[in-house]
Amino acid sequence: MEHMIHEIKPVFNHESKILILGSFPSVKSREGHFFYHHPQNRFWKVLAACLGQPVPGTVEEKTIFLLSNHIAVWDVIASCDIQGSSDSSIRNVTPNDLSNLLALAPVRTIYTNGGTSHKLFHKYLEPSLNREAVKLPSTSPANAAWSLNRLVSVWGPALRQGLFPGEADRDLTDL
């Protein structure tokens, strides 16, 4: 177990309508200084498929991709004890303070990427924010039971609902 501090800044702006929260950056994400940096994580492929856009490659492309699609990304945890990238090993959690992000961005819906981030959000952030989060299936390669197509079939409607409440038939490629 190693005590780790989250050093990746959140990605958001004054047009971010949805916030996607992970638990804590993986070893690869910490090394790459950006979210979902592990090549086997399907996060970027899922979002690109849902939005009908090419998969972004560089950190700059990923940042532009998120912001141009009104998506904010961060993690629930600011620091914790963790073994490698194992969410199940997380202990001694200090949550991130989302109040500034939520005050500056018009976030309508908060999504959690997987069960661990959802449990952590519910335990550490939901009471103080007085907001709920919608749990989406994890894009992690550890979630092998979910194919890319199956992830897209759940993430797509969720993103559509978060970006365009009440317009379930709206095409996400209209952004």
C-alpha positions, 0 to 999 in steps of 0.5 A: 500500500502506498499513500497517493495524492491525486495530481490531475486537475479536473477538466471542465469549463463554464459549459460542462453539463455533465460530470463523470467521476472515476474513483482514483487514477490508475498507475498509467493515468498517474504516469500520463498525468491524465484521466483514463490513460491506460490503453486498455481502458475503454473510456475514450472509445465509449465516449467517441462511439456514443458521440459519433466522433473519432477517438481522441489520442493526445491529452490536448485532443482529449481535453478538447473532446471533453470540453467541446462535448460539454463533459467534465471529468474528475475523480471522487478521491483526492488522496488515499492508500492504494496498491497499484491501480486496485480499486478494491485496495483503496483505504484512508480516503480523502475526497475531492472537493467538488464545490468549486467545479459545481459552482463554476460549471452548470452540471446537470447530471453526475455520473460515476464510472463503475461501482467503486466510484459510485460507492465512494461518491455516495459515502463521501460526497453525496451528503455534503453536495446533496446531489445524487450520481447515476452509476454507469458500468465501468469502462475499466478492462477489469470489467470484462463482462461488458463488451464495448458495444454493451457499454455504448448501449448504456452510456449513450442513452445516459449521456443523451439524457444528461446533455439533453434532458427531456429530449431522449431522441436527440442525436448526440452528434448534434453537439 
